[in-house]
Amino acid sequence: MRVVFPALFDAFDCDDAHCPCRRAIAAAPAPSARSWEPGRFPFRAAERAALRGAARLAADQPPAVDAVDYPGGYPVQAIGTPLGAEIHFATLCPSVRYAMAENVDAVDLARAEGGWRHPLQVFVPDDRLKAVRLDRDRALPFRAFAAVRERLLDAVADPTLPPFARMARLANLVDRLVQEGQAPATVGGGLPPLAPRDFLAFRAHVEARIGAADPRALAKEVAAGWPLLPDLELDADQIEALPDALRGDWRDQLTRWLAPAEEWVAPGVETYLAVRVFAIPLDRDQTVERGYAELFESFAQAVRLVVALAEVKRAPVAVWQLIACWALCEAHVADGAKGVAAFARPADAHARAPHLAELDLTLGGLA
């Protein structure tokens, strides 16, 4: 059997006895993890349990009397497909995020093939996964989806564009996929280039979503989720100061704490995109449309959160901090199951726009 997975986790090592995500799951009330079905997408239930358990630990509450004996292999999930098995990794696990932060060549690793050196205990083939849903009404055969995903990964891998511009190109390709029901340039040729107005539309979308992020909700997520976030190195005083920082001017914070560090943070953006392109929508059993809406929404929230944390710490953003905030925000957006503002390409009214070379394609341009 061929096993496909992001190979940056090939040497992944998780100490079950001391892993924060395992401890959080063990502390969760059992009902939060009992929605799993044997052989079908246990990941989402485990993620929900990790969030609930972390909140209990953060509140210094004892584990639930009916503590979870979760049967899956979180933070790892294997999914059977018509092409073999795919292994996905949970970004709520600090060990997973460490591997992502240390990686420097995400796309090549995501395309590597081979076995996994850690004993695999969670693999239950799921022969029902023969199609992937684009939206509520349409689906693609899995083989067609796998070909689409390779093209999306090409967008993430483009070395001629900064990672934020690659994200914009990815967003435009996904919107085209959802609207047209097929991937652009899936056979032969190259991907369509990133048009200036398409980039500007995505940047405006992210800017709007950063501004719309709820400071109170973000502060609450960190206060409840800090047991899963040792990489943020937060103390009690910093957690207490975070709400005020979140209510501050995020543009000023971004200018001072993220823009100067973008060169070091950018590889983490590429890595996160590569891993998530590989897993959406399989790891949460959702539509492609919803999965990418959550990805971009959580990125905007993570930017708002990480620059506020940098303000509290009075230090530039580090790559592991952005990855941790992105993972936490994405998990909460998925768990909330509320409506998410999806990116949509601008209508084809006219093509007038500046040249791409004249645009600020970096995260700093948001400020």
C-alpha positions in Angstrom: 0.0 0.0 0.0 1.3 3.5 -0.9 1.3 5.9 2.0 1.3 9.6 1.2 2.0 12.3 3.8 3.9 15.5 4.4 7.3 14.1 5.0 8.5 16.8 7.2 6.9 14.7 9.9 8.8 11.5 8.9 10.9 11.6 12.1 8.0 12.9 14.2 8.4 12.0 17.8 5.6 12.5 20.3 6.0 11.5 24.0 2.5 10.4 24.8 3.0 10.7 28.5 4.0 14.4 28.4 2.4 15.6 25.2 0.2 18.7 25.9 -2.5 17.6 23.3 -2.7 14.1 24.9 -3.0 15.6 28.4 -5.7 18.0 27.2 -7.7 15.1 25.6 -7.4 13.1 28.7 -8.8 16.0 30.7 -11.8 16.6 28.4 -15.4 15.7 29.3 -16.1 12.4 27.5 -19.1 13.7 25.4 -16.9 16.1 23.6 -14.9 13.3 22.0 -17.6 10.6 21.6 -18.9 11.8 18.2 -16.2 9.8 16.4 -17.3 6.9 14.2 -14.9 4.0 13.9 -13.1 4.2 10.6 -14.3 7.6 9.7 -12.7 11.0 10.6 -11.9 10.6 14.3 -9.6 13.7 14.0 -12.4 16.3 14.4 -13.7 14.7 17.6 -10.2 14.6 19.1 -9.6 18.2 18.2 -12.8 19.2 19.9 -11.8 17.2 23.0 -8.3 18.8 23.0 -9.9 22.3 23.1 -12.3 21.3 25.8 -9.7 19.6 27.9 -7.2 22.5 27.5 -9.9 24.9 28.8 -10.4 22.7 31.9 -6.6 22.6 32.5 -6.4 26.4 32.1 -9.1 26.8 34.7 -7.2 24.5 37.0 -10.1 22.1 37.0 -9.5 18.4 37.7 -10.0 15.9 34.8 -13.6 14.9 34.2 -14.8 11.9 36.1 -15.8 10.2 32.8 -12.4 11.1 31.3 -11.9 10.4 27.6 -10.3 7.1 26.6 -9.9 8.3 23.0 -9.4 5.4 20.6 -7.7 7.3 17.8 -4.0 8.1 17.3 -4.2 11.9 17.7 -2.2 13.9 16.7 -2.0 11.6 13.7 -4.9 10.4 11.5 -4.7 8.0 8.6 -7.5 8.1 5.9 -8.0 5.4 3.3 -8.5 6.7 -0.3 -8.8 5.0 -3.7 -5.1 5.9 -4.2 -3.8 4.4 -0.9 -3.6 5.9 2.5 -3.0 9.5 3.6 -1.7 10.5 6.9 -2.5 13.9 8.4 -1.1 15.6 11.5 -2.9 17.8 14.0 -1.5 21.3 14.3 -2.8 21.7 17.9 0.1 19.4 18.9 3.2 21.4 19.8 5.5 18.6 18.4 3.8 19.0 15.0 4.2 22.8 15.1 7.9 22.4 16.0 8.4 20.3 12.9 6.6 22.9 10.8 8.6 25.8 12.2 11.9 24.0 11.6 11.1 23.1 8.1 12.6 25.0 5.2 11.3 23.2 2.1 7.7 22.5 2.7 6.4 21.6 -0.7 9.1 19.1 -1.7 8.6 17.4 1.6 4.8 17.4 1.2 5.3 15.5 -2.1 7.7 12.9 -0.8 6.6 9.3 -0.4 7.6 6.5 1.9 6.9 4.9 5.2 6.6 6.4 8.6 9.2 5.4 11.2 7.0 5.8 14.2 4.7 2.8 14.9 1.3 3.5 13.3 -1.6 2.6 15.5 -4.5 4.6 14.1 -4.9 3.4 10.5 -8.4 2.2 9.8 -9.1 2.1 6.0 -12.1 4.1 5.1 -13.3 2.7 1.7 -16.2 5.2 1.7 -13.9 8.1 0.9 -14.3 8.0 -2.9 -15.3 11.6 -3.5 -14.5 15.0 -2.0 -17.2 17.6 -1.7 -16.6 21.0 -3.3 -19.7 22.5 -1.6 -23.1 21.4 -0.4 -24.2 20.3 -3.9 -21.2 19.1 -5.8 -18.3 16.7 -5.4 -15.2 15.6 -7.2 -14.0 11.9 -7.5 -11.0 11.5 -5.2 -8.6 11.0 -8.1 -9.7 14.3 -9.7 -9.4 16.0 -6.3 -5.9 14.6 -5.9 -4.9 16.1 -9.3 -6.5 19.5 -8.3 -4.5 19.5 -5.0 -1.2 19.1 -6.9 -2.0 22.2 -8.9 -2.9 24.1 -5.7 0.4 22.9 -4.2 2.2 24.4 -7.3 0.8 27.8 -6.4 2.2 27.5 -2.9 5.6 26.4 -4.3 6.1 29.3 -6.7 9.4 30.9 -5.7 8.9 34.0 -7.8 6.2 35.3 -5.3 6.4 36.1 -1.6 4.3 33.6 0.6 1.5 36.1 1.1 1.2 36.6 -2.7 1.2 32.8 -3.1 -1.7 32.6 -0.6 -3.6 35.2 -2.7 -3.0 33.1 -5.8 -4.2 30.0 -3.9 -7.3 31.8 -2.8 -8.1 32.8 -6.3 -7.6 29.3 -7.6 -9.8 27.8 -4.9 -12.5 30.3 -5.7 -12.3 29.4 -9.4 -12.4 25.7 -8.5 -15.5 26.1 -6.4 -17.3 28.3 -8.9 -16.4 26.3 -12.0 -16.2 22.8 -10.5 -12.8 22.1 -11.9 -9.3 23.2 -11.4 -7.7 25.6 -13.8 -4.8 24.2 -15.8 -5.2 20.7 -14.4 -3.7 19.1 -17.5 -0.5 20.5 -19.1 0.7 24.0 -19.2 1.2 26.3 -16.2 -1.1 27.8 -13.7 -2.7 31.1 -14.6 -0.6 34.0 -13.3 -1.6 36.0 -10.3 -3.4 39.1 -11.6 -2.8 42.4 -9.8 -6.5 43.0 -9.1 -6.9 39.5 -7.8 -4.1 40.0 -5.3 -5.6 43.4 -4.3 -9.0 41.7 -3.8 -7.5 39.1 -1.5 -5.4 41.6 0.4 -8.6 43.6 1.0 -10.4 40.5 2.2 -7.7 39.6 4.7 -7.5 43.2 5.8 -11.2 43.3 6.4 -11.1 40.0 8.3 -8.2 41.2 10.5 -10.2 44.3 11.4 -13.4 42.2 12.0 -11.6 39.8 14.5 -13.2 40.0 18.0 -10.5 41.0 20.5 -12.5 39.5 23.4 -13.0 36.2 21.7 -9.3 35.9 20.7 -8.2 36.7 24.3 -10.6 34.1 25.6 -9.3 31.5 23.2 -5.7 32.1 24.4 -6.7 32.1 28.0 -8.5 28.7 27.5 -6.0 27.2 25.1 -2.6 28.1 26.7 -2.0 24.5 27.9 -1.8 23.5 24.2 0.6 26.5 23.4 3.9 26.1 25.3 5.6 27.5 22.2 4.1 30.9 23.0 5.9 31.0 26.3 3.1 33.0 28.0 3.1 33.8 31.7 0.0 34.9 33.7 0.8 38.6 33.4 1.1 38.4 29.6 -2.2 36.6 29.4 -3.8 39.2 31.5 -2.3 42.0 29.4 -3.4 40.5 26.1 -7.0 41.9 25.9 -5.7 45.5 26.1 -3.1 44.7 23.4 -5.8 43.2 21.2 -7.9 46.4 21.4 -4.9 48.4 20.2 -4.1 49.6 16.7 -3.3 46.3 14.9 -1.8 48.2 11.9 0.7 49.9 14.1 1.5 46.6 15.9 1.9 44.8 12.5 4.2 47.6 11.3 6.4 47.4 14.4 6.4 43.7 15.2 5.6 41.6 12.1 6.8 43.5 9.0 10.4 43.7 10.2 10.4 39.9 10.9 8.6 38.8 7.7 11.8 37.4 6.1 12.0 34.9 9.0 8.3 34.3 9.4 7.6 33.8 5.6 8.9 30.1 5.5 6.4 29.3 8.2 3.5 30.7 6.1 4.6 28.5 3.2 4.9 25.5 5.4 1.5 25.9 6.9 -0.1 26.4 3.5 1.6 23.3 2.1 0.5 21.1 5.0 -3.1 22.5 4.9 -3.4 22.2 1.1 -2.4 18.6 1.6 -5.1 18.0 4.2 -8.1 20.2 3.4 -10.9 19.0 3.5 -9.9 15.5 4.6 -8.9 16.0 8.2 -12.2 17.6 9.3 -14.6 15.9 6.8 -15.8 19.2 5.3 -16.2 20.8 1.9 -13.4 22.3 0.0 -15.2 25.7 0.0 -15.6 25.6 3.8 -12.1 24.3 4.5 -10.4 27.1 2.6 -12.7 29.7 4.1 -11.7 28.6 7.5 -8.0 28.6 6.5 -8.0 32.2 5.4 -10.3 33.4 8.2 -8.1 31.8 10.8 -5.0 33.4 9.2 -6.5 36.8 9.5 -7.3 36.1 13.2 -3.8 34.8 13.8 -2.2 37.9 12.4 -4.4 40.0 14.8 -3.5 37.8 17.7 0.2 37.3 17.0 1.0 41.1 16.7 -0.9 41.7 19.9 1.2 39.0 21.6 4.3 40.7 20.2 3.1 44.0 21.7 2.8 42.3 25.1 6.2 40.7 24.8 7.8 43.8 23.2 9.6 41.5 20.7 9.2 40.8 17.0 7.0 38.0 15.9 8.7 34.6 15.7 7.7 31.9 13.2 6.6 29.4 15.8 4.4 32.0 17.4 2.6 32.7 14.1 2.1 28.9 13.5 0.8 28.4 17.0 -1.7 31.3 16.7 -2.8 30.1 13.2 -3.4 26.5 14.5 -5.3 27.7 17.5 -7.5 30.1 15.5 -8.2 27.5 12.8 -9.2 24.9 15.4 -11.6 27.4 17.1 -13.1 28.6 13.7 -13.8 24.9 12.8 -15.1 24.1 16.3 -17.5 27.0 16.3 -19.1 25.8 13.0 -20.4 29.3 12.4 -20.7 31.2 9.1 -17.3 32.3 7.7 -16.8 35.0 5.2 -15.3 33.3 2.1 -13.0 35.0 -0.3 -14.5 35.7 -3.8 -12.7 37.0 -6.8 -13.8 40.4 -8.1 -16.3 40.5 -10.9 -14.8 40.8 -14.4 -15.9 44.4 -14.9 -12.6 45.7 -16.1 -8.9 44.7 -16.0 -7.4 48.0 -15.1 -4.8 47.6 -12.3 -1.2 48.4 -11.5 1.5 46.0 -12.6 2.2 43.2 -10.2 5.8 44.5 -9.7 4.4 47.8 -8.4 2.4 46.2 -5.6 3.6 45.4 -2.1 3.1 41.7 -2.0 4.2 41.2 1.6 2.3 41.0 4.8 3.6 44.4 5.7 1.5 45.8 2.9 -1.6 45.1 5.0 -0.5 48.0 7.3 
